[in-house]
Amino acid sequence: MGVVGDARTADRRTSRRVAGDQAEDAVALHLAARGWTILARNLRVGRSELDIVASEPSGPCAFVVVEVRSRTVPGFGAPEESVDAAKVARLYAAAWDLARAGHVPGPGRPAGRPFRVDLVTVVREGAGAKWRVSAHLRGIAPP
């Protein structure tokens, strides 16, 4: 019988979710190392979840929604290929809702300033390897 809070029972994430969280951690560290401020992670906006909401240094945008895509198996294609027009539309809809609500995380982020949606992809060569940012596509176009 497990004890409440037992390390063996505390984390019930799937291996896919663990890998996704690690990929998001790698992207957050990558952005922070370049001067970005991480405003929120895994932010729920309506029925959508935004992986990372951040602000870039000296950027004109109130915030940037960063979608993270990862691959560990090269045979499944590039990570950016997994983002279709419907996903981009949902990201922009959630970002618009966030901007309209005026609840952009972080101080000094007034509603009405522009925002954008970026896609950052990461890859790793096997389960024990480190994640490596493979692309940062700024301002992916809404459908």
Helices and strands as residue ranges (DSSP letters): H 7-10, H 15-33, E 37-45, E 48-55, E 63-71, G 74-76, G 79-82, H 85-101, E 115-123, E 132-137
